[in-house]
Amino acid sequence: MTLDAQWWFVSDLHLESDGAEPRRTSEAFAAFLDTVVLAGKAPARHLVMLGDTFDLAGHEAVSVLTALAERHRVVFDAWRACLREGIELHFVCGNHDLDLVTAPVRDVLHGLLPGDRVSVHPWVLRADGLFFAEHGHQHHVPHRVPMILPAVDVAGVSPPPAPLAAWTAHAEAGLRRRIAALISAARASRRSERQVRSEDYQALLKVEADRLGLSAAALQAVAETSPFTVRSALAVVGRLVTRRLGRESRPGAYLESALARVHVALTAHHCAARWYIVGHSHRATETGLDGVAVRYLNTGTWSADIRGAGPDTFDPTLFPFVRLEVRRRGASASLYYWRFSALDDVRPKVDPPARAIPPMLRPADGNAR
């Protein structure tokens, strides 16, 4: 682990090739990179896009990524400015941009952001003894893809769609057809839970575990923390019903419970982390995991679909991120909010330089659960 390092985690920008941007996400994010990330002083700096950076699901991902890169040029210009300053860019796949793991889409991304400082992570990003990060959809049954590693490289077929993806893909069909697609996807997910133990997939799992610095047994244990079952699917339906009735006391808590199980699994294999960082739920959160002395951090969203009770729910100019710093005397991590104001508007600039005005950082104090 490199001493004197800074990590920034941001998720759920949901950049699209068309549609409205009520919060001016592109300009806000480019200004954030300009005033916060590029202003960092650590010898090693890492920017982690923790999933659902792009909305590619259900589309021709290659053409959509090309189109949205043109539409959100200010973001790609800011990413390129980060690369020129030696900042490492990490793209962790979410359920909306899982296509980034495929070679054609990954090649487009590397063409837009050339160099050896850009990496795509299909599932997990971690630093030994420091943090464990993933998007979080693997712990959410409607979005879970049991064979999340690119099985196409071995079997010649793509993983089956997650249940909710199948339901969404048939949005124009009749209700009966949508239900049939949903049931078919649920059955495919159950089959996939068995297929992940095949020799071909275990070989992929071993390669991914080696890349992460984990044993294959440890990564397998993580994969088994939130399996797709009929019982887990019914639990999601139950949560939706109680939420509609206004009786769900802690929306989004399923991710906290899942990451607590991940911590137990990693502890059993002597590779536990101090911070567990996810996105997906759109609920920016900082809290302790139940029963263990480690922290759970959720990066929330930069899209208009804000959930939870954080300050960004009531003030759309606030955007959440997680900052983790490593110093020789120790490491620290917390959830912050950054304010985007008219002074930060970088739309006219192709390559904005870093400003001297410091950004506004707001600790979360666990207020978005």
Residue pairs with C-beta under 8 A, 6 or more apart in sequence:
1 127
1 128
1 129
1 130
1 326
2 43
2 44
2 326
3 326
3 327
3 328
4 42
4 43
4 44
4 326
4 327
4 328
5 42
5 43
5 44
5 45
5 46
5 325
5 326
6 40
6 42
6 44
6 45
6 46
6 323
6 324
6 325
6 326
7 45
7 46
7 47
7 48
7 127
7 131
7 322
7 323
7 324
7 325
7 326
7 333
8 36
8 37
8 40
8 46
8 47
8 48
8 321
8 322
8 323
8 324
9 48
9 50
9 133
9 277
9 297
9 299
9 321
9 322
9 323
9 324
10 29
10 32
10 47
10 48
10 49
10 50
10 299
10 302
10 321
10 322
11 49
11 50
11 51
11 52
11 53
11 94
11 135
11 278
11 279
11 280
11 299
11 300
11 301
12 50
12 51
12 52
12 94
12 279
12 280
12 282
12 299
12 300
12 301
12 302
12 303
13 25
13 29
13 49
13 52
13 53
13 54
13 301
13 302
13 303
14 25
14 52
14 53
14 54
14 55
14 96
14 301
14 302
14 303
14 305
15 25
15 26
15 53
15 54
15 55
15 68
15 71
15 72
15 75
16 54
16 55
16 68
16 71
17 64
17 67
17 68
17 71
18 67
18 71
21 304
22 304
22 316
23 302
23 303
23 304
23 316
23 317
23 319
24 340
25 302
25 303
26 71
26 72
26 74
26 75
27 74
27 340
27 344
27 345
27 346
27 347
28 302
28 319
28 340
28 344
29 75
29 78
29 302
29 319
30 74
30 75
30 77
30 78
30 346
30 352
31 340
31 344
31 345
31 346
31 352
32 319
32 321
32 338
32 340
32 359
33 47
33 78
33 79
33 81
33 82
34 78
34 81
34 344
34 346
34 352
34 353
34 354
34 355
35 344
35 354
35 355
35 357
35 358
35 359
36 321
36 338
36 359
37 45
37 47
37 82
37 87
38 81
38 82
38 85
38 87
38 354
39 354
39 355
39 358
39 359
40 87
42 325
42 326
44 88
45 85
45 86
45 87
45 88
46 87
46 88
46 90
47 82
47 87
47 88
47 89
47 90
48 90
48 92
48 125
48 133
49 89
49 90
49 91
49 92
50 92
50 94
50 125
50 133
50 134
50 135
50 277
50 278
50 279
50 299
51 92
51 93
51 94
51 95
51 96
51 97
51 134
51 135
51 136
51 137
51 279
51 280
52 94
52 95
52 96
52 97
52 135
52 279
52 280
53 91
53 94
53 97
54 64
54 65
54 68
54 96
54 97
54 100
55 64
55 68
55 96
55 97
56 64
56 65
56 96
56 97
56 98
56 99
56 100
56 105
57 95
57 96
57 97
57 98
57 99
57 165
57 168
58 165
58 168
58 169
61 99
61 102
61 104
61 105
62 104
62 105
62 108
65 105
65 108
65 109
65 112
66 108
69 76
69 112
74 346
74 347
74 349
76 112
76 113
77 350
77 351
77 352
78 346
78 352
79 89
79 113
80 113
80 351
81 351
81 352
82 89
83 89
83 113
83 115
83 117
83 118
86 117
87 117
88 117
88 119
89 113
89 117
89 118
89 119
90 119
90 121
90 125
91 97
91 100
91 109
91 118
91 119
91 120
91 121
92 121
92 123
92 124
92 125
92 133
92 134
92 135
93 100
93 101
93 120
93 121
93 122
93 123
93 135
93 148
94 135
94 136
94 137
94 279
94 280
95 135
95 137
95 143
95 145
95 162
95 165
95 280
98 122
98 145
98 148
99 105
100 106
100 109
100 120
100 122
101 120
101 122
101 149
101 150
102 150
102 152
106 120
109 118
109 120
110 118
122 148
122 149
122 150
122 208
123 134
123 138
123 148
123 149
123 208
124 132
124 133
124 134
124 208
124 212
124 219
124 222
125 133
125 134
125 212
126 132
126 133
126 212
126 213
126 214
126 273
128 213
128 271
129 273
129 274
130 273
130 274
130 275
130 324
130 326
130 331
131 273
131 274
131 275
131 276
131 277
131 324
131 333
132 259
132 262
132 263
132 266
132 273
132 275
132 276
132 277
133 276
133 277
133 278
134 278
135 278
135 279
135 280
136 255
136 258
136 278
136 279
136 280
136 281
136 298
137 143
137 144
137 145
137 162
137 280
138 144
138 145
138 148
138 223
138 226
139 225
139 226
139 254
139 255
139 258
139 259
140 226
140 236
140 254
140 255
140 280
141 163
141 226
141 228
141 232
141 233
141 235
141 236
142 162
142 163
142 164
142 233
142 236
143 162
143 164
143 165
143 280
144 162
144 189
144 226
144 228
145 159
145 160
145 161
145 162
145 189
145 192
146 159
146 189
146 192
146 193
146 195
146 196
146 223
146 227
146 228
147 159
147 160
147 192
147 195
147 196
147 201
148 159
149 201
149 204
149 205
149 208
150 204
151 157
151 158
151 159
151 200
151 201
151 204
152 158
152 159
153 204
154 200
154 201
154 203
154 204
155 200
159 192
160 185
160 188
160 189
160 191
160 192
161 169
161 185
161 188
162 185
162 189
163 182
163 185
163 186
163 189
163 233
165 185
166 181
166 182
166 184
166 185
167 178
167 181
167 182
167 185
169 181
170 177
170 178
170 181
171 178
173 181
186 228
186 233
189 228
190 228
190 229
190 230
192 228
193 227
193 228
193 229
195 201
196 202
196 205
196 223
202 216
205 216
205 219
205 220
205 223
206 216
208 219
209 215
209 216
209 218
209 219
212 219
213 271
214 269
214 271
215 269
215 271
217 269
218 265
218 266
218 269
218 271
221 265
221 266
221 268
221 269
222 262
222 265
222 266
224 265
225 258
225 261
225 262
225 265
226 232
226 258
226 261
239 248
239 251
239 254
242 248
243 251
250 369
251 281
251 283
251 307
251 308
252 281
252 283
252 285
252 298
252 307
252 308
252 369
253 369
255 278
255 280
255 281
255 296
255 298
256 285
256 287
256 289
256 290
256 296
257 290
259 276
259 278
259 289
259 296
260 289
260 290
260 291
260 292
260 296
262 276
263 272
263 273
263 276
263 289
263 292
263 294
264 292
266 272
266 273
272 294
273 294
274 294
274 295
274 331
274 333
275 294
275 295
275 296
275 297
275 324
275 333
276 289
276 294
276 295
276 296
276 297
277 297
277 298
277 299
277 322
277 324
277 333
278 296
278 297
278 298
278 299
279 298
279 299
279 300
279 301
280 298
281 298
281 307
281 308
282 300
282 301
282 303
282 305
282 306
282 307
282 308
283 298
283 300
283 307
283 308
283 310
283 368
283 369
284 298
284 299
284 300
284 301
284 308
284 310
284 312
284 320
284 335
284 337
284 364
284 368
285 296
285 297
285 298
285 300
285 308
285 310
285 335
285 364
285 366
285 368
285 369
286 295
286 296
286 297
286 298
286 334
286 335
286 364
286 365
286 366
286 368
287 295
287 296
287 366
287 369
288 294
288 295
288 296
289 295
289 296
295 333
297 322
297 333
297 334
297 335
298 335
298 368
299 320
299 321
299 322
299 335
300 306
300 308
300 310
300 312
300 320
300 335
300 368
301 307
301 320
302 319
302 320
304 316
306 312
306 313
306 316
307 313
308 368
308 369
309 367
309 368
309 369
310 320
310 337
310 364
310 367
310 368
311 318
311 337
311 362
311 367
311 368
312 318
312 319
312 320
312 337
312 368
313 368
317 339
317 340
317 341
318 337
318 338
318 339
318 340
318 362
319 337
319 338
319 339
319 340
320 335
320 336
320 337
320 338
320 364
320 368
321 335
321 336
321 337
321 338
322 333
322 334
322 335
322 336
323 333
323 334
323 336
323 361
324 331
324 332
324 333
325 331
325 332
325 333
334 363
334 364
335 363
335 364
335 368
336 361
336 362
336 363
336 364
337 361
337 362
337 364
338 359
338 360
338 361
338 362
339 359
339 360
339 362
343 357
346 352
